[in-house]
């Protein structure tokens, strides 16, 4: 999944200085002071996974401001742990 620009966006959040470009990319968002809304587009494999599993996963890396996030249809836990 990749964050994409959209007409309603009001700002672009930059990556934390502690992360590399491969770990985190700029995040276009709409922000009203209470909510940050971003738009994401999945590649072909992402769309197939979602079509067959119906699941999307959100990762949040904790921080002192808007945390970097990752949206993915991939199951985020080691195989055999938890219930899918």
C-alpha positions in Angstrom: 0.0 0.0 0.0 1.2 3.5 -0.8 0.0 6.8 0.4 -1.3 9.0 -2.4 -2.1 12.7 -2.9 -5.8 13.7 -3.0 -7.7 17.0 -3.6 -8.8 17.5 0.0 -5.3 17.2 1.5 -4.2 20.1 3.6 -0.6 19.2 4.3 2.2 16.6 3.8 3.7 15.0 6.9 7.4 14.4 6.7 9.2 11.2 7.9 10.9 11.2 11.3 14.6 12.0 11.0 15.3 8.6 12.7 13.8 6.7 9.7 15.2 6.0 6.2 13.3 6.8 3.0 12.7 3.0 2.6 11.1 2.8 6.0 8.8 5.9 5.7 7.6 8.2 2.9 5.9 11.6 3.1 2.2 11.2 4.0 -0.3 13.5 2.3 -3.2 14.2 4.8 -6.3 16.2 5.4 -5.9 17.6 9.0 -8.6 19.6 10.8 -6.8 19.8 14.2 -8.6 16.7 15.4 -8.3 14.1 12.6 -5.7 13.3 10.1 -7.1 11.5 7.0 -4.9 9.9 4.4 -5.6 8.1 1.2 -3.8 4.9 0.2 -3.7 2.9 -3.1 -2.9 -0.8 -3.2 -0.9 -2.5 -5.9 -2.2 -5.5 -7.8 -1.1 -8.1 -5.2 -2.5 -5.9 -2.3 -5.9 -5.8 -4.1 -5.9 -9.6 -4.7 -5.0 -10.3 -1.1 -7.8 -8.0 0.1 -10.3 -9.5 -2.4 -9.6 -13.0 -1.1 -9.1 -12.4 2.6 -11.2 -9.2 3.2 -8.6 -8.1 5.7 -6.5 -4.9 5.9 -3.9 -4.4 8.6 -2.8 -1.0 10.1 0.6 -0.7 11.7 1.2 2.3 13.9 4.8 3.2 15.0 4.5 5.2 18.2 5.8 8.7 18.3 5.3 12.1 19.9 3.2 13.5 17.0 1.3 12.0 14.1 2.9 8.5 14.0 4.0 6.9 10.8 1.5 4.3 9.7 1.5 1.3 7.4 -1.7 -0.1 5.8 -1.4 -3.5 4.4 -3.5 -6.6 3.6 -0.7 -8.8 4.8 -1.2 -10.6 8.1 1.3 -8.8 10.5 2.0 -11.6 12.9 4.3 -14.6 12.7 2.7 -17.6 11.1 1.0 -19.9 13.7 0.5 -17.1 16.2 -3.0 -15.8 16.8 -6.1 -16.3 14.7 -6.3 -15.1 11.1 
